[in-house]
Every structure is written in C-alpha cells, then in structure tokens.
Amino acid sequence: MTTQSLLTSLFQYKAWANDRLLAAMAALDDEILQAERRSAILILNHAHIVDRIFAANLQKIEHGYSDNEPDDAPALDELTAAIRDTDRWYVDYAARLSVDELAEVIAFTFTDGAPGRMSREEMLAHVIAHGGYHRGQVGQILSQMPIALRRESVFRDTFTSYLHRPGAAAMAG
C-alpha cells in the first residue's frame, strides 16, 4: 500500500466515521440533554473548522478564519452538510496527490498568528488524527445519553471496523 492509497483510505474512513457520528447526533431528541448536545456540536464544529483551515493551507490560499473555536454552535443539519462536503474534498484531494506533492513543505500562519511549516503529508496526517481525537470526545458525550442510543454500533468507528464492515472487500476490489 502506498502512502497515497493509505491516506485516501484514511480519509474515506474519516468520512464514514463522521457520517455515523452525525447520524447518531441527528437521532437525539432536541430536548434531551441539551447542554451535552450543544457541547458535542461545538466540538464537531471546531474539528470541521480545523479541517477547512488545513484544506486552505494545502491549497496555499487564505482560509478566512480568525478563530478555530467559535462560541456559536451552528445548526446540526448545516454542520452535517459542511462536514460531508469537506470530507469529500479530502478524499478526492488525497487520491490525486503525487509523491512529490505529498513531500512539499508549505508555510502558513496559524489562527493565533504563529508561523507554521508542514509537508502536505504531515498536514493530512494531522487532519486525520485531530478528527479522530474529537470524534472520541463526542463519542464520550454520547455514551452518557439514553441507553437506546448506546445500543447502536456508532461507537465502533475504528479503522479496523471500517475496513472489515460488510461489503468492504467488494468495494475495495
């Protein structure tokens, strides 16, 4: 497996895991544990903003964000659409990069004004790791929700679960 094919697979997994988590969030009654639901949305929004910031950095364009942790929580349906769009962008982007492009080091500025310098490969790895960390945070919040939701298998969002889900072998070949 090449670095490019591994990154593509990891971004496909990220999109799959995000979809499962977003579906679980959508299944929550708006009145149930409102503060916890808002916290989960804020965490997902932060992860999404960081994804958008790094997508801009990868393209060497301005991202327009001055903060990666806004106080306002977007509506879940709007956030879901934005996350899915960004996930598709990353899957497509990772699939078309050459080895030389992955190795290219790009200078950028963090939202706090500090200078940054990372290869495209490092940026992509950061986006994967960062998203997984925050999905775990939201999963922890969801684990405190009513028992009916915990019976769902949304919490099995590991890479191995993705690779070995029913029908995965047919899709890969």
C-alpha positions as a Markdown table, in Angstrom:
| # | Residue | x | y | z |
|---|---|---|---|---|
| 1 | Met | 0.0 | 0.0 | 0.0 |
| 2 | Thr | 1.4 | 3.4 | -0.9 |
| 3 | Thr | 1.2 | 6.5 | 1.3 |
| 4 | Gln | -1.3 | 8.0 | -1.1 |
| 5 | Ser | -3.6 | 4.9 | -1.0 |
| 6 | Leu | -3.3 | 4.8 | 2.7 |
| 7 | Leu | -4.2 | 8.5 | 3.1 |
| 8 | Thr | -7.1 | 8.0 | 0.7 |
| 9 | Ser | -8.4 | 5.0 | 2.7 |
| 10 | Leu | -8.0 | 7.0 | 6.0 |
| 11 | Phe | -10.0 | 9.9 | 4.6 |
| 12 | Gln | -12.7 | 7.5 | 3.4 |
| 13 | Tyr | -12.7 | 6.1 | 6.9 |
| 14 | Lys | -12.9 | 9.6 | 8.4 |
| 15 | Ala | -15.9 | 10.4 | 6.2 |
| 16 | Trp | -17.6 | 7.1 | 7.2 |
| 17 | Ala | -17.0 | 7.6 | 10.9 |
| 18 | Asn | -18.2 | 11.2 | 10.7 |
| 19 | Asp | -21.4 | 10.1 | 8.9 |
| 20 | Arg | -22.1 | 7.5 | 11.7 |
| 21 | Leu | -21.5 | 10.1 | 14.4 |
| 22 | Leu | -23.6 | 12.7 | 12.7 |
| 23 | Ala | -26.4 | 10.2 | 12.3 |
| 24 | Ala | -26.3 | 9.5 | 16.0 |
| 25 | Met | -26.3 | 13.2 | 16.8 |
| 26 | Ala | -29.3 | 13.7 | 14.5 |
| 27 | Ala | -31.2 | 10.9 | 16.3 |
| 28 | Leu | -31.0 | 12.7 | 19.5 |
| 29 | Asp | -34.2 | 14.5 | 20.7 |
| 30 | Asp | -33.6 | 18.2 | 20.8 |
| 31 | Glu | -34.8 | 18.3 | 24.3 |
| 32 | Ile | -32.6 | 15.5 | 25.7 |
| 33 | Leu | -29.5 | 16.7 | 27.5 |
| 34 | Gln | -29.4 | 20.0 | 25.6 |
| 35 | Ala | -26.1 | 21.2 | 27.1 |
| 36 | Glu | -24.3 | 18.0 | 26.2 |
| 37 | Arg | -25.7 | 18.1 | 22.7 |
| 38 | Arg | -24.5 | 21.7 | 22.3 |
| 39 | Ser | -21.1 | 20.7 | 23.6 |
| 40 | Ala | -20.9 | 17.9 | 21.1 |
| 41 | Ile | -21.9 | 20.2 | 18.2 |
| 42 | Leu | -19.2 | 22.8 | 19.3 |
| 43 | Ile | -16.6 | 20.1 | 19.3 |
| 44 | Leu | -17.6 | 18.8 | 15.8 |
| 45 | Asn | -17.6 | 22.4 | 14.6 |
| 46 | His | -14.1 | 23.0 | 15.9 |
| 47 | Ala | -12.9 | 19.9 | 14.2 |
| 48 | His | -14.6 | 21.0 | 10.9 |
| 49 | Ile | -13.1 | 24.5 | 11.1 |
| 50 | Val | -9.6 | 23.0 | 11.5 |
| 51 | Asp | -10.3 | 20.7 | 8.5 |
| 52 | Arg | -11.2 | 23.8 | 6.5 |
| 53 | Ile | -8.2 | 25.7 | 7.7 |
| 54 | Phe | -5.8 | 22.9 | 6.6 |
| 55 | Ala | -7.7 | 22.5 | 3.3 |
| 56 | Ala | -6.9 | 26.1 | 2.6 |
| 57 | Asn | -3.3 | 25.7 | 3.8 |
| 58 | Leu | -2.9 | 22.7 | 1.4 |
| 59 | Gln | -4.1 | 24.8 | -1.5 |
| 60 | Lys | -1.9 | 27.8 | -0.4 |
| 61 | Ile | -4.9 | 30.1 | -0.1 |
| 62 | Glu | -6.3 | 32.2 | 2.7 |
| 63 | His | -8.8 | 30.4 | 4.9 |
| 64 | Gly | -10.5 | 33.4 | 6.4 |
| 65 | Tyr | -10.7 | 32.1 | 9.9 |
| 66 | Ser | -9.5 | 34.1 | 12.9 |
| 67 | Asp | -10.6 | 31.6 | 15.4 |
| 68 | Asn | -11.0 | 27.8 | 15.3 |
| 69 | Glu | -13.3 | 27.6 | 18.4 |
| 70 | Pro | -16.2 | 30.0 | 17.9 |
| 71 | Asp | -18.8 | 30.3 | 20.7 |
| 72 | Asp | -21.7 | 29.9 | 18.4 |
| 73 | Ala | -23.0 | 26.4 | 17.6 |
| 74 | Pro | -24.3 | 26.0 | 14.1 |
| 75 | Ala | -27.4 | 24.0 | 13.4 |
| 76 | Leu | -26.6 | 20.3 | 13.2 |
| 77 | Asp | -28.0 | 19.9 | 9.7 |
| 78 | Glu | -25.9 | 22.8 | 8.4 |
| 79 | Leu | -22.8 | 21.4 | 10.1 |
| 80 | Thr | -23.5 | 17.9 | 8.8 |
| 81 | Ala | -23.7 | 19.2 | 5.2 |
| 82 | Ala | -20.5 | 21.2 | 5.6 |
| 83 | Ile | -18.6 | 18.3 | 7.1 |
| 84 | Arg | -19.7 | 15.9 | 4.4 |
| 85 | Asp | -18.7 | 18.4 | 1.7 |
| 86 | Thr | -15.2 | 18.8 | 3.4 |
| 87 | Asp | -14.8 | 15.1 | 3.8 |
| 88 | Arg | -15.5 | 14.6 | 0.1 |
| 89 | Trp | -12.9 | 17.2 | -0.7 |
| 90 | Tyr | -10.3 | 15.5 | 1.4 |
| 91 | Val | -11.0 | 12.0 | -0.2 |
| 92 | Asp | -10.6 | 13.5 | -3.7 |
| 93 | Tyr | -7.6 | 15.6 | -2.8 |
| 94 | Ala | -5.7 | 12.7 | -1.1 |
| 95 | Ala | -6.4 | 10.4 | -4.1 |
| 96 | Arg | -4.8 | 12.7 | -6.6 |
| 97 | Leu | -1.6 | 13.8 | -4.9 |
| 98 | Ser | 1.8 | 12.7 | -6.2 |
| 99 | Val | 4.6 | 11.6 | -4.0 |
| 100 | Asp | 6.4 | 14.9 | -4.7 |
| 101 | Glu | 3.3 | 16.9 | -3.8 |
| 102 | Leu | 3.0 | 15.0 | -0.5 |
| 103 | Ala | 6.6 | 15.8 | 0.4 |
| 104 | Glu | 6.2 | 19.5 | -0.4 |
| 105 | Val | 6.6 | 21.8 | 2.6 |
| 106 | Ile | 4.2 | 24.6 | 2.8 |
| 107 | Ala | 4.5 | 27.7 | 5.0 |
| 108 | Phe | 1.3 | 29.1 | 6.6 |
| 109 | Thr | 0.0 | 31.1 | 9.5 |
| 110 | Phe | -1.9 | 29.5 | 12.4 |
| 111 | Thr | -5.1 | 31.4 | 13.6 |
| 112 | Asp | -3.1 | 32.7 | 16.6 |
| 113 | Gly | -0.7 | 34.4 | 14.2 |
| 114 | Ala | 2.2 | 31.9 | 14.8 |
| 115 | Pro | 4.0 | 30.8 | 11.7 |
| 116 | Gly | 3.7 | 27.2 | 10.6 |
| 117 | Arg | 5.6 | 24.9 | 8.2 |
| 118 | Met | 4.5 | 21.4 | 7.4 |
| 119 | Ser | 4.6 | 19.0 | 4.5 |
| 120 | Arg | 1.3 | 18.2 | 2.8 |
| 121 | Glu | 1.7 | 14.6 | 4.2 |
| 122 | Glu | 2.1 | 16.0 | 7.7 |
| 123 | Met | -0.9 | 18.3 | 7.3 |
| 124 | Leu | -3.1 | 15.4 | 6.1 |
| 125 | Ala | -1.9 | 13.2 | 8.9 |
| 126 | His | -2.8 | 16.0 | 11.4 |
| 127 | Val | -6.3 | 16.3 | 10.0 |
| 128 | Ile | -6.9 | 12.6 | 10.4 |
| 129 | Ala | -5.5 | 12.5 | 13.9 |
| 130 | His | -7.3 | 15.7 | 15.0 |
| 131 | Gly | -10.6 | 14.5 | 13.7 |
| 132 | Gly | -10.3 | 11.1 | 15.4 |
| 133 | Tyr | -9.5 | 12.8 | 18.7 |
| 134 | His | -12.6 | 15.0 | 18.6 |
| 135 | Arg | -14.9 | 12.2 | 17.4 |
| 136 | Gly | -13.7 | 10.4 | 20.5 |
| 137 | Gln | -14.7 | 13.3 | 22.7 |
| 138 | Val | -18.1 | 13.4 | 21.1 |
| 139 | Gly | -18.4 | 9.6 | 21.5 |
| 140 | Gln | -17.8 | 10.0 | 25.2 |
| 141 | Ile | -20.5 | 12.6 | 25.4 |
| 142 | Leu | -22.9 | 10.3 | 23.5 |
| 143 | Ser | -22.1 | 7.5 | 25.8 |
| 144 | Gln | -23.8 | 9.4 | 28.6 |
| 145 | Met | -27.0 | 9.6 | 26.5 |
| 146 | Pro | -30.1 | 7.3 | 26.9 |
| 147 | Ile | -29.5 | 3.6 | 26.7 |
| 148 | Ala | -31.3 | 3.2 | 23.4 |
| 149 | Leu | -28.7 | 5.2 | 21.7 |
| 150 | Arg | -25.8 | 3.4 | 23.2 |
| 151 | Arg | -27.1 | 0.1 | 21.8 |
| 152 | Glu | -26.3 | 1.5 | 18.3 |
| 153 | Ser | -22.9 | 0.4 | 17.0 |
| 154 | Val | -21.9 | 4.1 | 16.2 |
| 155 | Phe | -19.2 | 3.8 | 18.8 |
| 156 | Arg | -17.3 | 1.2 | 16.8 |
| 157 | Asp | -15.8 | 3.7 | 14.5 |
| 158 | Thr | -12.3 | 2.3 | 14.5 |
| 159 | Phe | -10.3 | 2.0 | 11.3 |
| 160 | Thr | -10.5 | -1.8 | 11.6 |
| 161 | Ser | -14.3 | -1.7 | 11.9 |
| 162 | Tyr | -14.4 | 0.4 | 8.7 |
| 163 | Leu | -12.1 | -2.0 | 6.8 |
| 164 | His | -14.0 | -5.1 | 7.9 |
| 165 | Arg | -17.5 | -3.8 | 7.6 |
| 166 | Pro | -19.9 | -5.9 | 5.5 |
| 167 | Gly | -19.3 | -5.3 | 1.8 |
| 168 | Ala | -16.0 | -3.5 | 2.3 |
| 169 | Ala | -13.9 | -6.1 | 0.5 |
| 170 | Ala | -16.2 | -5.8 | -2.6 |
| 171 | Met | -15.9 | -2.0 | -2.6 |
| 172 | Ala | -12.1 | -2.2 | -2.3 |
| 173 | Gly | -11.6 | -4.5 | -5.2 |
